Amino acid sequence: MTLNIRRQDKPQLSRLSILLYGQPKIGKTTLCAGLPAPLFLACEPGGCDYLSGVDVADVSSLAELTAAAQQLSKSAGQHKTVVIDGITWLANQTAAQVAKQQKDARQAYRQVTEAISLAVSSMLAAGLSVVATGHSRSITLEDGKIETRPDVNEALSDDLAGLFSLVLYAHIGKDGQPAMLTKPVDTDKRRVVAGDRSGKLPKLMPLSAQALLAGLGAAGSPAQQPPQERQVATNGQTAAATRQPATVGMSEGEAAALWQHGAQSA
């Protein structure tokens, strides 16, 4: 075997994996519609019903998610981003079914995590970016601390979060606007599961595809292509998912190019 060694002088942003979880109906799915060439794997019933102009495939079980991942790993077509929409719903449903067949519930959770990991890994290996969306859960611990994490069984939650390079918590910020927390919080009163392996994102940022793409692209050269505008219908209202160039050093078009092909000009 010949070991092919390459020098990586700049971060590579292709094949990025993201877990975007948070409060329901806040705009997580709408954000994903603004990512480059998305394909939605709709796991939670009704989760994608208000989108328009996007490709959607219904996935009602973990077995169907595995089959979809295998198909996409062989031929993704024009899609660049795969959105597993409603992954917490799918994980909970599957874990409950598997647990009935297992004496050890933790073994059931491990099986679910392993199956999701294989599905995500196969799509990443095919050069696709994978974004999974889900709900959040806040509980009060014995010491009075409030903990917010993905809404799956605690034995499954940490493993699920560990599958993704970015774990972003979507919520309503102090200004009343949807926002994303990208770094973990752990104080005497509160703990929030989040993480940014890229190290590029600010701790708190707007809940938008434009902000996410531009933040990951960082500062760069002039735009390689003009930003594209696509219409996304949300709750009966139509709005542009991408509008003006990003304001953090590069245009949205350039950031999208970096997402797809790696940070060649960062």
Residue pairs with C-beta under 8 A, 6 or more apart in sequence:
10 262
10 263
10 264
10 266
11 198
11 200
11 263
11 266
12 262
12 263
13 198
13 216
13 217
13 258
13 259
13 262
13 263
14 127
14 129
14 259
14 260
14 261
14 262
15 124
15 125
15 127
15 128
15 129
16 129
16 130
16 165
16 166
16 198
16 216
16 259
17 120
17 124
17 129
17 130
17 131
17 163
17 164
17 165
17 166
18 129
18 130
18 131
18 132
18 164
18 165
18 166
18 167
18 168
19 87
19 131
19 132
19 134
19 150
19 160
19 161
19 163
19 164
19 166
19 167
19 168
20 28
20 31
20 32
20 131
20 132
20 133
20 134
20 168
20 170
20 180
21 28
21 88
21 133
21 134
21 135
21 136
21 150
21 151
21 167
21 168
21 169
21 170
22 28
22 135
22 136
22 168
22 169
22 170
22 171
22 180
23 135
23 136
23 170
23 171
23 172
24 135
26 170
26 171
26 172
26 178
26 207
27 170
27 178
27 207
27 234
28 133
28 170
28 207
29 40
29 47
29 48
29 50
29 51
29 83
29 85
29 133
30 51
30 232
30 234
30 241
31 170
31 207
31 208
31 209
31 212
32 38
32 40
32 81
32 83
32 85
32 131
32 133
32 209
33 40
33 51
33 53
33 54
33 209
33 230
33 232
33 241
34 208
34 209
34 210
34 230
34 232
34 241
34 242
35 80
35 81
35 83
35 129
35 131
35 209
35 212
35 213
35 259
36 80
36 81
36 129
36 213
36 256
36 259
36 260
37 78
37 79
37 80
37 81
37 260
38 54
38 55
38 79
38 80
38 81
38 82
38 83
38 131
39 54
39 55
39 56
39 57
39 72
39 76
39 79
39 81
39 82
39 83
40 48
40 51
40 54
40 55
40 56
40 57
40 83
40 85
41 57
41 59
41 65
41 68
41 82
41 83
41 84
41 85
42 48
42 56
42 57
42 58
42 59
42 85
42 86
43 59
43 60
43 65
43 84
43 85
43 86
43 87
43 89
43 90
44 85
44 86
44 89
44 90
47 85
47 86
47 89
47 133
48 54
48 56
48 85
50 233
50 234
50 235
50 236
51 232
51 233
51 234
52 231
52 232
52 233
52 238
53 230
53 231
53 232
53 233
54 232
55 79
57 68
59 65
59 68
59 84
59 90
61 90
61 93
61 94
62 90
62 94
62 112
62 115
62 116
65 84
65 90
65 115
65 116
65 119
66 115
66 118
66 119
68 119
69 118
69 119
69 120
69 122
69 123
70 122
72 79
72 82
72 122
72 123
72 126
72 128
73 122
73 123
73 125
73 126
74 126
76 82
76 123
76 126
76 127
76 128
79 128
80 128
80 129
80 259
80 260
81 128
81 129
81 130
81 131
81 259
82 123
82 128
82 129
82 130
82 131
83 131
83 132
83 133
84 90
84 120
84 130
84 131
84 132
84 133
85 132
85 133
86 133
86 134
87 116
87 132
87 133
87 134
87 160
88 134
88 135
88 150
88 151
88 152
88 160
89 134
89 135
91 112
91 116
91 134
91 152
91 156
91 160
92 151
92 152
92 153
94 112
94 115
95 108
95 109
95 112
95 152
95 153
95 156
98 108
98 111
98 112
99 105
99 108
99 109
101 108
102 108
102 111
105 155
106 155
109 153
109 155
109 156
109 159
110 159
112 156
113 156
113 159
113 160
113 163
116 160
116 163
117 163
120 130
120 132
120 163
120 164
123 130
124 130
129 259
129 260
130 164
132 164
134 150
134 151
134 152
135 150
135 151
136 148
136 149
136 150
136 151
136 169
136 170
136 171
137 148
137 149
137 150
137 151
137 152
138 146
138 147
138 148
139 146
139 147
140 146
140 147
141 147
141 191
144 189
145 187
145 188
145 189
145 190
145 191
146 189
146 190
146 191
147 190
147 191
147 192
147 193
148 169
148 190
148 191
148 192
148 193
149 157
149 161
149 192
149 193
150 157
150 160
150 161
150 193
152 160
157 193
161 167
161 193
161 195
165 197
165 198
166 182
166 195
166 196
166 197
166 198
166 201
167 193
167 194
167 195
167 196
168 180
168 181
168 182
168 194
169 180
169 181
169 192
169 193
169 194
170 178
170 179
170 180
170 207
171 178
171 179
171 180
171 181
172 178
172 179
173 179
173 204
177 206
177 207
178 206
178 207
179 204
179 205
179 206
179 207
180 204
180 205
180 206
180 207
180 212
181 192
181 194
181 203
181 204
182 194
182 195
182 196
182 201
182 202
182 203
182 204
182 205
183 194
183 195
183 196
183 203
184 191
184 192
184 193
184 194
184 195
185 191
185 192
185 194
186 192
198 216
200 215
200 216
200 218
201 212
201 215
201 216
202 215
205 211
205 212
205 215
209 241
209 242
210 242
210 243
210 246
210 252
211 246
211 248
213 246
213 252
213 255
213 256
213 258
213 259
214 246
214 247
214 248
214 249
214 250
214 251
214 252
214 255
215 248
216 255
216 258
216 259
217 246
217 248
217 249
217 250
217 254
217 255
217 258
217 259
217 263
217 266
218 248
218 249
218 250
218 263
218 266
219 248
219 249
219 250
219 266
220 249
220 250
220 254
220 258
220 265
220 266
221 250
221 254
221 265
222 251
222 254
223 245
223 250
223 251
223 253
223 254
224 253
224 254
224 257
224 265
225 253
225 254
225 257
226 251
226 253
227 242
227 243
227 244
227 245
227 251
227 252
227 253
228 242
228 253
228 256
229 240
229 241
229 242
229 243
230 240
230 241
230 242
231 238
231 239
231 240
231 241
232 238
232 239
232 240
232 241
242 252
244 252
245 251
245 252
245 253
246 252
246 255
254 265
258 264
258 265
258 266
